[in-house]
Amino acid sequence: MKVKKYTAPSMNEAMKKVRAELGEDAVILNSKVSYTGGFMGLFRKKMIQVIAAIDPEVEKERLEISRVKTKQASTSVIKPSLEKEKKTEHDSNRLVEVELKELKQMISSLKSRDHFDKFSDDVKEVLLHLKKQDVSDSTLFQLGEAMEENITSESVQAINKDEWAHNEVKRFFHQYLKEITFGGISYNRKYINVIGPTGVGKTTTLAKMAAEAVIEKRMKIAFITTDTYRIAAIEQLKTYAGLLNVPVEVVYKMEDFNKAIEKFVDYDHVFIDTAGRNFRERKYVADLQKIIDFDQQMETYLVLSLTSKEQDMREIITQFSSIDIDRFIFTKSDETSSYGSMINMMSEVKIGAAYVTNGQDVPEDITEVKEDEIVSMLMKGFSYERSSI
């Protein structure tokens, strides 16, 4: 690991030096205040000392990317015709991949139709729509049986078929998810913590939750961040803290965490941001438990991206199973048109959802989750007229 020491008159100046030499992926190992000069203890000059490092794997990756870019630039000058041939081949391969994907989807659709043959056509259309939303087959079969019980009743004849379908799906999931808790922050506990893998949008989501507490609830809040692995993450949270006019403490170990708790003893709530690391490495979850005292009055939310593969979601949940998770937060709903994984994950582990986020804007792009909201997302765009086309 490449370790460097930096001295500057302020933390901002020190951070600039770190970023300039080690980049945004630098890890801050330690920081302290020192004093130089002066006479008999007077007129001393305050200085900030920062010890930073760069992971050798990150450095190696950066050098490799630089080497590849240099090679590509050289190749493009010397052999433009070869690059053109490679691009044509690449485009051709992409076209084949797209066609194969479409073929697989067509086969899957045909299989699904046979799969749901036991149900009437009206019920089957609803199930096929939700199948495209990636709702699990076991759930769809239960839904189909529930709908079949009501399809011949007088109430069906009294309303529009589309409205009937939406009502039946809503009725089913209300019963199916009755043991699961929904809704945003309860505000019953002082500490509000978000955990999850890298890249799911934890810091932005935490800022949206905090904004509600400050702007709508008029609460006195503070931030704590344990994400000392990336300078950019600390700066991002400090930016949000500045906009909300609230304090933020950066902690490196349990001792720092306890000091931060003492400092914020008179605050209504403390929002805690955590580092996002490779979720397949169990030691990162163990490291998190060495920094944060989860025995405190704490609500913990596991953040999952709706763009993730469902199997990856399962692995993430498993890795964080040693921590008591109150509810899920599903992010990036604006980057996908498939929402069935929400239902599948909640029903499998019996953990509800607090929020769904749909963009980067703070505090706008966040919605508190309710059962009806999930059904609306799943049934978006459905109508018997469209499904028959």
Buried (B, 14 or more C-beta within 10 A) or exposed (E): EEEBEBEBEEBEBBBEBBBEEBBEBBBBBEBEEEEEEEEEEEEEEEBBBBBBBBBEEBBEEEEEEEEEEEEEEEEEEEEEEEBEEEEEEEEEEEEEEEEEEEEEEEEEEEEBEEBBEEBEEBBBBBBBBBBBBBBBEEBBBBBBEBBBEBBEEEEBEEEEBBEBBBBBBBBBBEEBBEEBBBEBBEEEBBBBBBBBBBEBBBBBBBBBBBBBBBEEEEBEBBBBBBBBBBBBBBEBBBBBBEEBEBBBBBBBEEEBBEEBBEBBEEBBBBBBBBBBBEBEEEEBBEBBEEBBEBEBEBBBBBBBBBBBEBEBBBBBBEBBEEBEBBBBBBBBBBEEEBBBBBBBBBBEBEBBBBBBBBBEEBBEBBBBBEBEBBBBBBBEEBBBEEBEE
